[in-house]
Amino acid sequence: MQATFLLISDRKESQWSQVLARALAPLGELQVVLEKEAVQHTLQHGYDTMIVDAAVIDDVPFLISRLRAQQPQARIVVVTASPTWQRAREALQAGAVNYVHKSLNEKELLSIFKDILARTPPPWP
């Protein structure tokens, strides 16, 4: 069964989304939505993994909380080009399962997301 991925970003087309789509192709399909569409979109569609681009989202913990309320079983992964432990802690406390450094290396991304999919999603109330 193919996995379903949702990237929440500020643009539907970017170098990062294209690299991520190619990296995840062996695992499943990637859809991209804008932040303002994300919560409504998740009401209509189910995803195995939602990827939040922290570099372009104003309030990452708030968005994660809203996504988690819509799909408690989904894996929510935060990606960023400039990780800090404070932002990682906030994202994980809000319900993210992982906080990943944004990479353009497709093999590295594939390996990271294979590992994430292999883990059982945490139970969320």
C-alpha positions as CSV (number, residue, x, y, z in Angstrom):
1,M,0.0,0.0,0.0
2,Q,1.3,3.4,-0.9
3,A,1.6,6.0,1.8
4,T,0.0,9.5,1.5
5,F,2.0,12.6,2.3
6,L,0.9,16.2,2.7
7,L,3.4,19.0,2.6
8,I,2.2,22.3,4.2
9,S,4.2,25.2,2.8
10,D,4.0,28.7,1.6
11,R,4.2,27.7,-2.1
12,K,2.8,24.8,-4.0
13,E,5.8,24.6,-6.3
14,S,9.4,25.0,-5.0
15,Q,12.7,23.3,-5.4
16,W,12.2,21.8,-1.9
17,S,8.7,20.4,-2.8
18,Q,10.1,18.9,-6.0
19,V,13.0,17.2,-4.2
20,L,10.7,15.9,-1.5
21,A,8.2,14.5,-4.1
22,R,11.0,12.7,-5.9
23,A,12.5,11.4,-2.6
24,L,9.1,10.1,-1.4
25,A,7.9,8.7,-4.8
26,P,9.0,5.1,-3.9
27,L,6.9,5.3,-0.7
28,G,3.8,7.1,-2.0
29,E,2.3,10.3,-3.3
30,L,3.0,13.8,-2.0
31,Q,0.4,16.6,-2.2
32,V,1.3,20.2,-1.4
33,V,-1.1,22.7,0.2
34,L,-0.8,26.2,1.5
35,E,-0.9,26.8,5.3
36,K,-4.3,28.6,5.0
37,E,-5.8,25.5,3.3
38,A,-4.2,22.8,5.5
39,V,-6.8,22.3,8.2
40,Q,-9.7,22.3,5.7
41,H,-7.8,20.0,3.4
42,T,-7.2,17.5,6.2
43,L,-10.9,17.4,6.9
44,Q,-11.5,16.1,3.4
45,H,-8.5,13.8,3.0
46,G,-6.6,11.4,5.2
47,Y,-2.8,11.3,5.3
48,D,-0.3,8.9,6.7
49,T,2.3,11.7,7.2
50,M,1.9,15.5,7.2
51,I,5.0,17.6,6.7
52,V,5.1,21.1,8.1
53,D,7.7,23.5,6.7
54,A,8.6,25.4,9.8
55,A,10.5,28.0,7.9
56,V,7.4,29.5,6.3
57,I,4.7,28.8,8.9
58,D,3.9,31.5,11.4
59,D,2.8,29.5,14.5
60,V,4.0,25.9,14.1
61,P,2.7,24.5,17.4
62,F,-0.7,26.0,16.8
63,L,-0.9,24.4,13.3
64,I,0.3,21.1,14.6
65,S,-2.4,21.1,17.4
66,R,-5.1,21.8,14.8
67,L,-3.8,19.1,12.5
68,R,-3.5,16.6,15.3
69,A,-7.1,17.4,16.3
70,Q,-8.3,16.5,12.8
71,Q,-6.1,13.4,12.3
72,P,-4.9,12.0,15.6
73,Q,-3.4,8.9,13.9
74,A,-1.2,10.9,11.4
75,R,2.5,11.3,11.7
76,I,3.3,15.0,11.7
77,V,6.9,15.9,10.8
78,V,8.3,19.4,11.1
79,V,11.1,20.3,8.6
80,T,13.3,23.4,8.8
81,A,16.5,24.7,7.3
82,S,17.6,26.2,10.6
83,P,16.7,23.9,13.5
84,T,16.8,25.0,17.1
85,W,16.2,22.9,20.1
86,Q,13.5,25.3,21.4
87,R,11.5,25.1,18.2
88,A,12.0,21.3,18.1
89,R,10.7,21.0,21.7
90,E,7.7,23.2,21.0
91,A,6.8,21.1,17.8
92,L,7.2,17.8,19.6
93,Q,5.1,19.0,22.6
94,A,2.4,20.1,20.2
95,G,2.2,16.6,18.6
96,A,4.9,16.3,16.0
97,V,6.6,12.9,15.8
98,N,9.9,14.2,14.4
99,Y,11.8,17.4,13.7
100,V,14.0,17.1,10.6
101,H,16.6,19.3,9.1
102,K,15.6,20.2,5.6
103,S,17.8,18.5,3.0
104,L,18.1,18.4,-0.7
105,N,19.6,15.0,-0.6
106,E,16.9,12.6,-1.9
107,K,18.5,9.5,-0.5
108,E,18.7,11.0,3.0
109,L,15.1,12.1,2.9
110,L,13.9,8.7,1.7
111,S,15.8,7.0,4.6
112,I,14.3,9.4,7.1
113,F,10.7,9.0,5.9
114,K,11.1,5.2,5.6
115,D,12.1,5.2,9.3
116,I,9.2,7.5,10.3
117,L,6.7,5.3,8.4
118,A,8.1,2.2,10.1
119,R,7.2,3.5,13.5
120,T,3.8,3.1,15.0
121,P,2.1,6.5,15.2
122,P,1.8,7.7,18.8
123,P,-1.7,7.6,20.4
124,W,-3.0,11.1,20.8
125,P,-6.2,12.0,22.8
